[in-house]
Amino acid sequence: MKDKHDYKHYTDFILLISFILKMFYAIKKIFCVTDHDLQVLTTDPITIGPTGHLGYINYIIENLKLPPVITEYNDFPPQFYHPPVFYIFGALIKGPAQALGIPEIICYEIIQQLNMVFAFLCVFIIVKILDELKISAKMTMILTALFAFSPIFLTLGIEVNNDCLMALFCLLAVHRVLIWYKKRTMKNILLTGLFLVLGMLTKTSAVLISPALGAVFVCAFFEKGQDKEGRKKLAVQYLTFAGVSIPAGISWVLRNLIRYNVPFSYVPAVVGRQPQYTGDIPVWARLGLPSLKQLTLWKLDIFHPEDQPSILGQIIQSQTFDEGLLLNPDPVTPLILLWAYWLLYLFVFYLFVRFIADGKIKLVHKLLTGLLFVVPTASIYVFAFKYPALCSVSARYIAVPLAMLFVCAGYFADKTAKKWPSAVFSAAVAFVTLFSVIDYVLF
């Protein structure tokens, strides 16, 4: 810290503080602060339903096998269609802990702590990705501050479900493919495939990062100076990658299709016309900007979907507050944080367009980060119309794509010859980071 421009040490310090605060936040908030299909019926005494995320973990512990996939239900949709990796982790923690006499509610708190470690590792791997993209130490520090104290990575960590672990595996795959692009060994491409497969066996939507990974492979194959022998070696690697990762990646959905006749793209639909039904909202409103009412909500209001018509509004609201992660906030600072994020997103999207259009930025970097943002984000719009309910849209489904949007913006601001994009971006990040800390740490 002796050098006032020692940004690498500042970044390490930010990560350390972030880790400590995340761990304390997980202690502060009960594991079911937002439910998200946990099926917690009561907390005193603790009563868990049989088919939610926690019921999935309990089934593995009690039966020492995976639960059957159930597609017929009257009320609560069973979560057993999800791939098993996260739930196996949970069972490996809760089973021995319960056997040692630790109360059940504390067992779930321990799983929550592990999930928060996964959330911290997401931020840590993003920093490693920034290093691979050759982003300057100063901009890396700024982006690290944004991600380290962003509400989205608190949300992912605080909730006991598979979203956070999937995000971690996706980021590990992205980091490894960047390493592979520099050093094209069989080991690196197989590690890329391994992380992709683990992501898909945690949550099937991890497959949406595949186009971005594939774009890197295509760029490597057709880059200038690549000779015939080099292309042969790459072809062998690609065939090996496909031969290993495709069967393993689809093994879960294939198993469900064969054993339970469950389609590959199965998602349980909301039964009946629930209060959060959005099918009556006009398409232009769903695709447009938020209403004034939506700009004043700091939590999801499932009984008034007409007040939350914009999908984009839901994404930004849920990345800032999830479904009411702030329990008793003051009436001012949450709205300041929400509006600040709106302004930041508008500016970041402008920088993203400039990033894509900039001819000086490497095509492989554009394709990787750009597709990581565009493909999963487009899928959530499709999902919102296919399953018209407020719960179909959440930033936690696209945490990695949203992170990549900011990476693209920071990349352009860092590389452009003009100074004002970096200055404005840095100031905006400092502002939202300050109010994130105020809302989530101080209160």
C-alpha positions as CSV (number, residue, x, y, z in Angstrom):
1,M,0.0,0.0,0.0
2,K,3.0,2.3,0.0
3,D,2.5,3.1,-3.7
4,K,-0.7,5.2,-4.0
5,H,-1.3,3.6,-7.4
6,D,-0.8,0.0,-6.3
7,Y,-4.2,-1.0,-7.6
8,K,-3.4,-4.7,-7.5
9,H,-3.1,-4.6,-3.7
10,Y,-6.2,-2.4,-3.5
11,T,-8.1,-5.1,-5.5
12,D,-6.9,-7.8,-3.1
13,F,-8.0,-5.7,-0.1
14,I,-11.4,-5.2,-1.7
15,L,-11.8,-9.0,-2.1
16,L,-10.8,-9.6,1.5
17,I,-13.3,-7.1,2.9
18,S,-16.0,-8.5,0.5
19,F,-15.4,-12.0,1.8
20,I,-15.7,-11.0,5.5
21,L,-18.8,-9.0,4.8
22,K,-20.4,-11.8,2.8
23,M,-19.8,-14.3,5.6
24,F,-21.2,-12.0,8.2
25,Y,-24.2,-11.2,6.0
26,A,-24.9,-14.9,5.7
27,I,-24.8,-15.2,9.5
28,K,-27.1,-12.2,9.8
29,K,-29.8,-13.4,7.4
30,I,-31.7,-16.7,8.0
31,F,-31.3,-19.2,5.2
32,C,-35.0,-18.7,4.1
33,V,-35.0,-14.9,4.1
34,T,-36.4,-15.2,0.6
35,D,-38.0,-18.6,-0.1
36,H,-37.4,-19.3,-3.8
37,D,-39.0,-22.7,-3.7
38,L,-37.3,-23.8,-0.5
39,Q,-40.8,-24.9,0.8
40,V,-40.1,-23.8,4.4
41,L,-43.5,-24.3,6.1
42,T,-42.5,-23.1,9.6
43,T,-39.2,-22.0,11.3
44,D,-40.1,-22.5,15.0
45,P,-40.1,-25.5,15.0
46,I,-38.5,-26.0,11.6
47,T,-40.8,-27.7,9.1
48,I,-39.7,-28.4,5.6
49,G,-41.9,-29.5,2.7
50,P,-41.0,-32.7,0.9
51,T,-40.6,-31.4,-2.7
52,G,-38.7,-28.1,-2.5
53,H,-35.0,-27.5,-2.8
54,L,-34.5,-28.5,0.8
55,G,-36.8,-31.5,0.4
56,Y,-34.5,-32.6,-2.5
57,I,-31.5,-32.5,-0.1
58,N,-33.4,-34.4,2.6
59,Y,-34.6,-37.1,0.1
60,I,-31.0,-37.9,-0.8
61,I,-30.0,-38.1,2.9
62,E,-33.0,-40.3,3.8
63,N,-32.9,-42.6,0.8
64,L,-29.3,-42.5,-0.4
65,K,-30.5,-42.0,-4.0
66,L,-31.9,-39.3,-6.2
67,P,-35.7,-38.6,-6.1
68,P,-38.0,-39.5,-8.9
69,V,-39.0,-36.6,-11.2
70,I,-42.6,-35.7,-10.6
71,T,-44.4,-33.6,-13.2
72,E,-48.0,-33.9,-11.9
73,Y,-48.9,-31.6,-8.9
74,N,-51.8,-29.6,-7.6
75,D,-50.0,-26.8,-5.8
76,F,-46.3,-26.6,-5.2
77,P,-44.2,-27.8,-8.2
78,P,-41.6,-30.4,-7.2
79,Q,-38.0,-29.3,-7.7
80,F,-36.7,-32.8,-8.5
81,Y,-36.3,-32.1,-12.2
82,H,-33.2,-30.0,-11.4
83,P,-29.8,-31.7,-11.9
84,P,-28.3,-33.1,-8.7
85,V,-24.9,-31.6,-8.1
86,F,-25.9,-28.8,-5.7
87,Y,-28.2,-31.1,-3.8
88,I,-25.5,-33.7,-3.4
89,F,-23.3,-31.0,-1.9
90,G,-26.1,-30.1,0.5
91,A,-26.6,-33.7,1.5
92,L,-22.9,-34.2,2.2
93,I,-23.0,-31.3,4.6
94,K,-26.4,-31.8,6.3
95,G,-26.2,-35.6,6.6
96,P,-23.0,-35.7,8.7
97,A,-23.9,-32.5,10.6
98,Q,-27.2,-33.9,11.7
99,A,-25.6,-37.2,12.7
100,L,-23.4,-35.2,15.0
101,G,-26.5,-33.7,16.7
102,I,-26.4,-30.3,15.1
103,P,-30.0,-28.8,15.0
104,E,-31.6,-29.0,11.6
105,I,-32.0,-25.2,11.2
106,I,-28.3,-24.8,11.8
107,C,-27.5,-27.4,9.2
108,Y,-29.3,-25.2,6.6
109,E,-27.4,-22.2,7.9
110,I,-24.1,-24.1,7.3
111,I,-25.2,-24.9,3.7
112,Q,-26.0,-21.2,3.3
113,Q,-22.5,-20.3,4.5
114,L,-21.0,-22.6,1.9
115,N,-23.2,-21.1,-0.8
116,M,-21.9,-17.6,0.2
117,V,-18.4,-19.0,-0.3
118,F,-19.4,-19.9,-3.8
119,A,-20.7,-16.4,-4.3
120,F,-17.4,-14.9,-3.2
121,L,-15.5,-17.3,-5.5
122,C,-17.7,-16.0,-8.4
123,V,-16.3,-12.6,-7.8
124,F,-12.8,-14.0,-7.4
125,I,-13.0,-15.8,-10.8
126,I,-14.4,-12.7,-12.5
127,V,-11.2,-10.9,-11.3
128,K,-9.1,-13.7,-12.9
129,I,-11.1,-13.3,-16.1
130,L,-10.3,-9.5,-16.1
131,D,-6.7,-10.4,-15.8
132,E,-6.9,-12.8,-18.8
133,L,-8.6,-10.0,-20.8
134,K,-5.6,-7.7,-20.0
135,I,-7.8,-5.0,-18.4
136,S,-5.7,-2.5,-16.5
137,A,-5.1,-2.8,-12.8
138,K,-7.1,0.4,-12.1
139,M,-10.2,-0.7,-14.1
140,T,-9.9,-4.2,-12.6
141,M,-10.0,-2.6,-9.1
142,I,-13.1,-0.6,-10.1
143,L,-14.9,-3.6,-11.5
144,T,-13.9,-5.7,-8.5
145,A,-15.5,-3.1,-6.2
146,L,-18.7,-3.2,-8.2
147,F,-18.9,-7.0,-8.2
148,A,-17.6,-7.5,-4.6
149,F,-20.4,-5.4,-3.1
150,S,-23.1,-5.9,-5.8
151,P,-26.4,-7.1,-4.4
152,I,-26.7,-9.8,-7.0
153,F,-23.8,-11.8,-5.5
154,L,-25.2,-11.3,-2.1
155,T,-28.5,-12.6,-3.4
156,L,-26.9,-15.7,-5.0
157,G,-25.1,-16.5,-1.8
158,I,-27.8,-16.0,0.7
159,E,-30.3,-18.3,-1.1
160,V,-30.0,-22.1,-0.6
161,N,-30.5,-23.2,-4.2
162,N,-28.5,-24.1,-7.3
163,D,-28.2,-20.7,-9.0
164,C,-24.9,-19.7,-7.3
165,L,-23.0,-22.9,-7.9
166,M,-24.1,-22.9,-11.5
167,A,-22.8,-19.4,-11.9
168,L,-19.5,-20.4,-10.4
169,F,-19.0,-23.3,-12.8
170,C,-20.0,-21.1,-15.8
171,L,-17.4,-18.5,-14.7
172,L,-14.8,-21.2,-14.3
173,A,-15.5,-22.5,-17.8
174,V,-15.1,-18.9,-19.2
175,H,-11.8,-18.4,-17.3
176,R,-10.5,-21.7,-18.5
177,V,-11.4,-21.1,-22.2
178,L,-9.5,-17.9,-22.1
179,I,-6.5,-19.8,-20.7
180,W,-7.0,-22.4,-23.4
181,Y,-7.0,-19.7,-26.1
182,K,-3.5,-18.6,-25.0
183,K,-2.2,-22.2,-24.4
184,R,-4.1,-24.7,-26.5
185,T,-3.5,-27.9,-24.7
186,M,-5.8,-30.9,-24.3
187,K,-5.8,-30.4,-20.6
188,N,-7.2,-26.8,-20.8
189,I,-9.9,-27.7,-23.3
190,L,-11.0,-30.7,-21.2
191,L,-11.1,-28.5,-18.1
192,T,-13.3,-26.1,-20.0
193,G,-15.6,-29.0,-20.8
194,L,-15.5,-30.3,-17.2
195,F,-16.7,-26.9,-15.8
196,L,-19.4,-26.7,-18.5
197,V,-20.6,-30.2,-17.7
198,L,-20.6,-29.5,-13.9
199,G,-22.6,-26.3,-14.6
200,M,-25.1,-28.2,-16.7
201,L,-25.4,-30.9,-14.0
202,T,-26.1,-28.1,-11.5
203,K,-28.6,-26.3,-13.6
204,T,-29.4,-27.1,-17.2
205,S,-29.5,-23.4,-18.3
206,A,-25.7,-23.4,-18.0
207,V,-25.8,-24.8,-21.5
208,L,-26.5,-21.2,-22.7
209,I,-22.8,-20.3,-22.3
210,S,-22.0,-22.9,-25.0
211,P,-22.3,-20.5,-28.0
212,A,-19.7,-18.1,-26.4
213,L,-17.3,-21.0,-25.7
214,G,-17.9,-22.3,-29.3
215,A,-17.1,-18.8,-30.7
216,V,-13.7,-18.9,-29.0
217,F,-13.0,-22.3,-30.6
218,V,-14.0,-21.0,-34.1
219,C,-11.8,-17.9,-33.7
220,A,-8.8,-20.1,-32.8
221,F,-9.4,-22.4,-35.8
222,F,-9.6,-19.7,-38.4
223,E,-7.2,-17.1,-37.0
224,K,-4.4,-15.8,-39.2
225,G,-1.2,-17.9,-39.3
226,Q,-2.9,-21.1,-38.3
227,D,-1.4,-23.9,-40.5
228,K,-2.9,-27.2,-41.6
229,E,-1.1,-29.1,-38.9
230,G,-2.3,-26.7,-36.2
231,R,-5.9,-27.1,-37.4
232,K,-5.6,-30.8,-37.3
233,K,-4.5,-30.6,-33.6
234,L,-7.4,-28.3,-32.9
235,A,-9.9,-30.6,-34.6
236,V,-8.7,-33.5,-32.4
237,Q,-9.2,-31.3,-29.3
238,Y,-12.7,-30.2,-30.5
239,L,-13.8,-33.8,-31.2
240,T,-12.5,-34.9,-27.8
241,F,-14.3,-31.9,-26.1
242,A,-17.5,-32.8,-27.9
243,G,-17.2,-36.5,-27.3
244,V,-16.7,-36.0,-23.5
245,S,-18.8,-32.9,-22.7
246,I,-21.9,-33.4,-24.8
247,P,-22.9,-36.9,-23.5
248,A,-22.0,-35.9,-19.9
249,G,-23.7,-32.6,-20.1
250,I,-27.0,-34.0,-21.4
251,S,-26.9,-37.1,-19.3
252,W,-29.3,-35.7,-16.7
253,V,-32.0,-34.6,-19.1
254,L,-31.5,-37.8,-21.1
255,R,-32.0,-39.8,-17.9
256,N,-35.2,-37.9,-17.1
257,L,-36.5,-38.4,-20.7
258,I,-35.9,-42.2,-20.6
259,R,-37.0,-42.9,-17.1
260,Y,-39.8,-40.4,-16.6
261,N,-40.7,-39.2,-20.1
262,V,-39.8,-35.6,-19.1
263,P,-39.0,-33.3,-22.1
264,F,-35.5,-31.8,-22.3
265,S,-36.8,-28.3,-21.8
266,Y,-39.2,-29.2,-19.0
267,V,-40.0,-26.4,-16.5
268,P,-43.0,-26.7,-14.1
269,A,-45.6,-24.2,-15.1
270,V,-47.5,-22.1,-12.5
271,V,-50.8,-23.9,-11.8
272,G,-53.9,-21.9,-12.8
273,R,-54.1,-18.1,-12.9
274,Q,-52.0,-17.2,-9.9
275,P,-51.8,-13.6,-8.6
276,Q,-48.5,-13.1,-10.4
277,Y,-49.8,-14.0,-13.8
278,T,-48.5,-11.7,-16.5
279,G,-50.2,-13.1,-19.6
280,D,-52.7,-10.2,-19.6
281,I,-50.0,-7.5,-19.8
282,P,-49.5,-6.2,-23.4
283,V,-46.4,-7.4,-25.2
284,W,-45.2,-3.8,-25.8
285,A,-45.4,-3.2,-22.0
286,R,-43.4,-6.3,-21.2
287,L,-40.7,-5.4,-23.8
288,G,-40.7,-1.7,-22.9
289,L,-39.4,0.5,-20.1
290,P,-40.8,0.3,-16.6
291,S,-43.8,2.2,-15.4
292,L,-43.4,5.0,-12.8
293,K,-44.8,2.6,-10.2
294,Q,-42.2,0.0,-11.0
295,L,-39.5,2.5,-10.4
296,T,-40.6,3.0,-6.8
297,L,-40.8,-0.7,-5.8
298,W,-37.9,-2.2,-3.8
299,K,-39.5,-5.7,-3.7
300,L,-41.6,-7.9,-5.9
301,D,-45.4,-7.4,-5.4
302,I,-46.9,-10.7,-6.6
303,F,-50.4,-9.5,-6.1
304,H,-50.1,-6.6,-8.6
305,P,-48.2,-7.7,-11.7
306,E,-49.8,-4.8,-13.6
307,D,-47.5,-2.5,-11.6
308,Q,-44.4,-4.4,-12.8
309,P,-45.0,-4.7,-16.5
310,S,-41.5,-4.3,-17.9
311,I,-39.2,-7.4,-18.0
312,L,-36.2,-5.1,-18.0
313,G,-37.6,-3.4,-14.9
314,Q,-37.9,-6.8,-13.2
315,I,-34.4,-7.7,-14.1
316,I,-32.9,-4.5,-12.6
317,Q,-35.2,-4.5,-9.6
318,S,-34.4,-8.2,-8.8
319,Q,-30.6,-7.7,-9.3
320,T,-30.9,-4.8,-6.8
321,F,-33.3,-6.3,-4.2
322,D,-34.2,-9.8,-5.3
323,E,-37.8,-10.5,-4.0
324,G,-37.5,-8.3,-0.9
325,L,-34.1,-9.1,0.5
326,L,-34.2,-5.8,2.4
327,L,-36.7,-6.5,5.2
328,N,-37.2,-3.1,6.8
329,P,-35.3,-0.5,4.8
330,D,-35.5,3.2,5.3
331,P,-37.8,4.8,2.6
332,V,-35.0,6.7,0.8
333,T,-31.8,4.9,0.2
334,P,-33.2,1.8,-1.6
335,L,-34.8,4.1,-4.1
336,I,-31.6,6.0,-4.6
337,L,-29.8,2.7,-5.2
338,L,-32.5,1.5,-7.7
339,W,-32.4,4.7,-9.6
340,A,-28.6,4.8,-9.6
341,Y,-28.5,1.3,-11.0
342,W,-31.0,2.3,-13.7
343,L,-28.8,5.2,-14.8
344,L,-25.7,3.0,-14.6
345,Y,-27.3,0.3,-16.7
346,L,-28.3,2.8,-19.4
347,F,-24.7,4.1,-19.5
348,V,-23.3,0.6,-19.4
349,F,-25.5,-0.5,-22.4
350,Y,-24.2,2.5,-24.3
351,L,-20.6,1.4,-23.5
352,F,-21.5,-2.2,-24.5
353,V,-22.6,-1.0,-28.0
354,R,-19.4,0.9,-28.3
355,F,-17.5,-2.2,-27.2
356,I,-19.0,-4.3,-30.0
357,A,-18.5,-1.6,-32.6
358,D,-14.8,-0.9,-31.7
359,G,-12.5,-2.3,-34.3
360,K,-9.5,-2.2,-32.1
361,I,-10.9,-4.7,-29.6
362,K,-10.1,-8.4,-30.3
363,L,-12.9,-10.2,-32.1
364,V,-12.5,-13.2,-29.8
365,H,-13.1,-11.1,-26.7
366,K,-16.1,-9.4,-28.3
367,L,-17.7,-12.8,-29.2
368,L,-16.9,-14.4,-25.9
369,T,-18.2,-11.7,-23.6
370,G,-20.8,-10.4,-26.0
371,L,-22.5,-13.8,-26.5
372,L,-22.2,-14.5,-22.7
373,F,-24.5,-11.5,-22.2
374,V,-26.8,-11.7,-25.3
375,V,-27.7,-15.4,-25.5
376,P,-28.8,-16.0,-21.8
377,T,-30.5,-12.5,-21.6
378,A,-32.5,-13.2,-24.8
379,S,-33.5,-16.6,-23.3
380,I,-35.0,-15.0,-20.2
381,Y,-37.3,-12.9,-22.4
382,V,-38.4,-16.0,-24.2
383,F,-38.9,-17.7,-20.9
384,A,-41.0,-14.8,-19.6
385,F,-43.5,-15.1,-22.5
386,K,-43.5,-18.9,-22.4
387,Y,-44.2,-19.0,-18.7
388,P,-46.1,-15.7,-18.0
389,A,-45.6,-15.1,-14.3
390,L,-43.5,-12.6,-12.4
391,C,-41.4,-15.4,-10.9
392,S,-40.2,-16.3,-14.4
393,V,-38.0,-13.3,-14.5
394,S,-35.1,-12.8,-12.0
395,A,-31.6,-11.5,-12.3
396,R,-30.3,-14.5,-10.4
397,Y,-31.0,-16.6,-13.5
398,I,-28.6,-14.4,-15.5
399,A,-26.0,-13.2,-12.9
400,V,-23.1,-14.2,-15.2
401,P,-24.5,-12.5,-18.3
402,L,-25.1,-9.3,-16.3
403,A,-21.6,-9.5,-14.9
404,M,-20.3,-9.8,-18.5
405,L,-22.2,-6.8,-19.6
406,F,-20.3,-4.7,-17.0
407,V,-17.1,-6.4,-18.0
408,C,-17.7,-5.3,-21.7
409,A,-18.4,-1.8,-20.5
410,G,-15.3,-1.6,-18.3
411,Y,-13.2,-3.1,-21.1
412,F,-14.2,-0.4,-23.6
413,A,-13.9,2.4,-21.0
414,D,-10.4,1.1,-20.2
415,K,-9.2,0.8,-23.8
416,T,-10.7,3.8,-25.4
417,A,-8.4,6.8,-25.9
418,K,-11.0,9.2,-24.5
419,K,-10.9,9.7,-20.7
420,W,-14.5,10.6,-20.0
421,P,-16.1,7.1,-20.3
422,S,-13.7,5.7,-17.7
423,A,-14.3,8.7,-15.4
424,V,-18.1,8.5,-15.6
425,F,-18.1,4.7,-15.3
426,S,-15.8,4.8,-12.2
427,A,-17.9,7.5,-10.5
428,A,-21.1,5.7,-11.2
429,V,-19.6,2.4,-9.8
430,A,-18.4,4.2,-6.7
431,F,-21.9,5.6,-6.1
432,V,-23.8,2.4,-6.5
433,T,-21.2,0.6,-4.4
434,L,-21.6,3.1,-1.6
435,F,-25.4,2.7,-1.5
436,S,-25.1,-1.0,-1.8
437,V,-23.0,-1.0,1.4
438,I,-25.4,1.4,3.1
439,D,-28.5,-0.7,2.3
440,Y,-27.0,-4.2,2.8
441,V,-24.3,-3.8,5.4
442,L,-25.0,-0.8,7.6
443,F,-28.8,-1.5,7.9
